[in-house]
Amino acid sequence: MRILIHGINYFPEQIGIGKYTGEMAAWLTEQGHSVRVVTAPPYYPDWSVGVGYRTWQYRRECLQGVDIWRCPLWVPRSPSGIKRIIHLLSFAFFSLPVMIRQTFWKPDIVMVIEPPLFCAPQAWFTARLSGAKAWLHVQDFEIAAFFGLGFSSSGLLKKCAIAAESWLMRLFDHVSTISKSMLSRISRLRVNDSRLFFFPNWVDIKHIYPRREGSDLRHAWEFSDRQRIILYSGSMGRKQGLEIVLDAAAQLAKTYPDAVFLMVGEGTAKADLIAEREKRNLHNIVFKPLQPLESLPDLLAMADIHLIIQKRGIADAVMPSKLTGILAAGGYSIITADEQTELGQFALQNPGIAELIEPENKEALVQAISRILSRQESVADFNSVARRYAEQHLATDVVMKNLENRLLEVIRKKS
């Protein structure tokens, strides 16, 4: 197969959508398929273009056997609502001629990754020009997230945006996404169910597995063996609502003096969180930079509790990528989500896999942390329910083989 992938985020970005798109392209290449990627220079989650790349430069390179075409884009220092829209539009504009050029390559499949939905029209057009099937893969519902975060309160604007989203999705031959509730949401946008495909994010269960402690990082960061680590790892942006972690740390400082809240990652909210920690003189919160992938098993293993924090209104628009690693490591986690959301149903339908609490509820978070810390001396070293789920449903080869079979089925129908 010849597979053309169009998306703003890609390897060597280490978290989020870029990580998964990079691993997908590399896996398909290893199976003998020809893969091209039209993307931007790496910039996420720092919102700063990576070393060795330039913002306003077209560039072609080969990484992991994948033919990569990088296109210019504008990267704002502080991505507010309108700046984020301009950022996404800039990539859609500068990548258009590169996408049109790929028609001469004659791909069999043109897959576009949302966000940004702004790239969907050109991906669909490229597919039609080249006689390929058009495939939209939804990692985030950016329109739902945009309005859920309060960037706009205009009811008319929201109605028009959703109508445009629905129309665009119905143009595609196939639409996939990462959770069952997100599939249902797409179905409600009047996309035919025969075109839908469940394509969850995955995890390398051989690389990440349960073990007693991440001793290398624990010693490097000078944590004592008696300290209990409450870990948040990932993007630190507005949609997480991480201020609640500072509130919980302040309330638990005296009750659990050996508990440390470890915040690992980057994002637009990180500087404000650090400033607030200093203002409140919270000594039980430690911030560390984003860690390389090879350190991820150690990082996950050192945590007594994992935090998956989301604001209300976001849990059905996005599915946090950090969850897969936590499950593979057999971690004990706390998820903030309403019961009717995908995250909520995931926790309720798999008893013992995680603690589910109401989002934006400081007292509920404090109580959940206290419950886990107080009982951990009498439970197993790792969460066997979480690990078993990862092995059965999220292992890389399981997920990717299902995708490959569907792609081959699409190609057979095309011919």
N, C-alpha and C positions, 0 to 999 in steps of 0.2 A: 504493500500500500504506500501511496504518497500522501502524507498528512501535513497540512499547513496549519500551524497554530498561531493565533493572533491574540496577544494579551500584553498589558502594560507592565506586569510584574513577572520576573523570571530569574532563574539562577544567575549569579551567585547570591541572590537574596536568600537569607537563611530561615525566615519565618513567613508564615502566611501564604498567600496565593503563589508568590514567586517560587517558593520551595516546592509546592505540589506540582506546578506546571513544569518545572525543571525535572523533577523525578519522573513524571509521566512521559515527557519527551525522551529522556534517557532510556527508560524501560522499553518503550516502543522501538527505539533504535536498536537496542540489544536483541530484540526479537527479529531483526532483519528488515524492518520497515524504514522507508526514507522519510525523515522528519525535518521540516523547516519551521523556524519560529521567527515571527516578526514582533519585536518587542522594543522596550526602552532600555537605556542604561540603568543599572541597578541603583536604587535610591531609597528603598523602604527597609526598615522603619525610621531611619534617621532623617528622612526628607532632605537628603544631601547626596548628590551623585558620587558613587564609589570611586576609590582611588584607581587611576588608570583609565577612567572613562570621562567623557566630556558631555555636557548638557546639550550643546547645539551641534552635534556631529553624527553623521551617518557612519555606521561601522558594521563590517561583516566579520564574523569569527566562527570558529568551530570549537565547541566545548562538549565533552562526553559523547562525541560522535554526532552531535546535532548541529545543523547548519543554521546559524543565528544571524538575523539582520536587525541591528539596533537603530532606532530612529530618534531624532531629537524630541525634546519636550521641555516644558517650563516646570520647574520644581519650586514652589513657594517655600519660604522659610517657616511660615506659620500658616498651615492650610485651613483657613476658615471656609465657610460655605461657598462664597462666590469664587474665591481663589482656587478651591478644589475643582470647581466646575471648569474654570479656565485651564487648569492643569490637565484635566482629562481631555478637554477639547483640543489642546495643543498636540497631544499624542495622536489623537484621531486624525488631525489635519496632516501632520508630518509623516504619518505612517501610510496614508492613502496611496501615494505613488508607488511605494514599495509593495503594497498589497496588489495593486494592479499589475505590477511587473511579474508577480508570481503566477499570473495566468498562463504565461509561456512555459512554466514548469509542468502544467497540467496536473494539479493535485487531484486525488480521489475524494478527499475530505478536507473541508475548510472549517476548522474549529475556532471559535472566538470565546474568550474567557471574560465573563462579566464579574466585577467591573473592569473596564468601563462599558456600559451599554452604548455609549457614543460610537464604539467601534463596530457594533452589530451591522449597520447598513453597509459599510464597505466590505465586511467579511461576506455578507450575503451576496453582494454584487460581484465580488471576486469569484465566489463559488459558481454563480450563474454564468459568468463569462467563460470559465474554464470547464464547465460541464460537471462540476463536483457537487457533492452533497454538502449542504450547509448545516453546521452543528453549533448550537449555543450551549455553553456550559456555565451555569450560574453558581459562582462561589459566594457572592453576597448580593442581596437585593439592595442595590445602592439607592434606589428611589425611596423604598420603605425606610432605609436607614437615614436618609437625608431628612425626611419629614419627621421620623421618630426622634431624631436628635434636636428638633426644633429649629432647624436652619430656616424654615419658612412656615408660616401659619396660614397661608393662602389656600382656602378650600378649592378655589377654581384652578389654581396652579397644580395642586395635588391631583385633582380629577383629570386634568389634561395630561399630566405626566404618566399617570397609570394607564390612561387610554393609549398613549404612544407606546408604552412598554408592552401592553397587550398586543397591539398591532405588529410590533417588531418581532415578538416571539412567535406569532402565528406564521410569519414568513419562513421560518426555519424548518428544515426537514426533520430535525431532531433537537430536542432540548433536554439537557441533563442537569441535575443538581445534587447537592450533597446530603440532603436529609429528606425524610418522608413528608414532613409538614411543608417544606419548600416545594416539593413536587405537587402537593395538594394546592398550594398557593398558585402555582403556574397553571394547574388545571382550571382553577377558578378564573384565570385570565383567558379562558376559552381556547387553550391549546389542546388539540386532540390527544387523548390519553395514549393512543398508539405511537405517538411521537416522543413520549416521555421515557426517560431512562434514569434510574437511581444509580448515581456514581459517587459514593462517599469518599471522603478523604481517608487516607490509609496510614499505616505505620510499619516500619521495619521491625518486626518482633524479634529478630535475631540481634539487632543492634541495641534495642531497648527492651530490657527484661527485668523482673524483680530481683533485687539484691539488697543486702542489709543497709548499706550506707555509701554515699559518694565520698569516700575518704579523701581522695585527692583534692577535691574542691573544698571540702570541710576544713582540711588542714591549711590549704593555701589561703583561705579567707579567715583563718584563725577563729573558727567556731570550736568550742569545746565539745567533748563527747556528750556532756549532760544537757547541752542546749537543744531545744526543740525548734525545728525549722518550719515555719508557715510560709510557703512559697507561692508567689505570684510570678509567673514567667510569661513574657510575651509583649505584645504591643501595649503601650501606655498612651492611649488616646481618649477622646471624649466619650466614645461609646462604652468604655469599660466602667466609668464612674468609680475610679479607684480611691476617691476621697474617703469612701466608707472604710477602707482598710486602715487609714490613719486613725479614724475614730475608734475602730476596734482595738488597735494597738494601744491607744491612750487608755482605754477602759480596762485592758487586760494586763497592763504593765505591773501592777502590784499583785494581782492574783496569780500570775504565772511569770515570775521574774526571769525564768530560764527560757521563755519563749521569745523567739526572734522572728520578725516579719521580714522576709528576704524578697526584695523586688528586683527582678532581673529583666532587662529589656530596654527598649528605646521608644520614643514617641513624643508627640506634641505636648502631652501633659506632664512629662517627666520633670521638667525644670520647676513647674509650679508645685508639684508634689514634694520635691526636695526642699523648696523654699518653705512650704507649710510645715514640713517636718522640723526644720530649724526653728521656725517661729514658735512651734509648740514644744520644742525641746524634747522630742521623742527619741530616746536612745535605743529603743527596741525595734527600730526600723533601719534596715541596711539596703542601700541601692547598689546594684552592680550592672555593668554593661551587658549587652547581648553576648551570649557565649557561642563559640563555634559549634557546629553540629557534632563533632567528635566528643565534645564535653557534655552533650545533652544527657546521656545515660547517668553520668555522675551527678549532674544537677538534679535530675528527677529522683534519683535514689536517696539523696540527702534529705528530702522533704518528709516531715511527719504528716503534714497536711498540704494539699494543693488547693489553691483558690481559683475558681472560674467565675469571674465577676462580670456581670452585664447589667446595664441599666434597663429599667422597665421599657417595653416597647421595642427592644432590640433583639431579644432572644429568638424570635421567629424569623427575623430578617437575616441573621448571620448564624453560622455554626462555628464556634471557636476551634481553630485548628489545633490548639494546645491539648485538647481533650484526648486525641488519639495517643499521644505520647504518655499521658498520665495513665490511661487504661493499660497500655502495654507494660508500663513499669509496675503495675499493680498498686497504684497510689490510692490513698484515701483522700477524697476530694469533697469540696463544698461548692455547689452550683447555685447561683442566684438566678432564679427564673420562676415565672408563674407556671402553675400546674398545666395549663392548657397549651403551653408552648412546646416546641420540639425538645428543648433541653428538659423541660419539666416532665414530659411524657417519657423521655428516655430514662430519667431517674426513677419514675414511678413504675415503669414496666420492667425494670431490672432491679428488683429489691436488693439492697446491699451494695450497689455499684457506686453510689455517691449519696451525700446528704443534700437534699433539696430544700432551699429556703426562699422566702419572699425577697425579691430584688429591692435594693435601696432601703433595707431594714437593718439598721445597725445592731439593734438588740438581738435580732434573729441570728446575725452573723456571729456575734459574741457568744451566744449560747451554743451554737453549732461547734465553734472552735473549742469551747470548754468541754462539751460532751466528748469530742474525739480525743482531746488531750487526756481527759480523766480515765478513759477506758482503754487507751492504747497499750498499757502494760499487760492487759489480759487478753489481747487479740493477737492474731497472726502477724508476722513481720510484713506481710503484703496482702493486698486485697485480691483474693483469688477470683471473686466475681468479675472484677474489672479485667484482670489478665485473661480469663477465659473468654470474655466477650471480644477482646482484641484478637485473640487467636482465631476465633471462629468467623468473625465478620470484617476485620479491618487489616488483616495481614496484606502486605503489598501484592504478593503474587495472586492472592484470591481476588482482590479488587481489580487489579490491572488485567487479569485474564478475562474477567467478565467484560471489561471494556473492549479488549481486543476482539472477543467473539462478536460483540455487538457491531463494532466497526466493520468486521469482515462480512457480517450479515448485510449491512448497509451497502457495501461494495457489490455483493452478489445481486442485490435487488437493482442496483444502478445499471449493471451490465445486462 
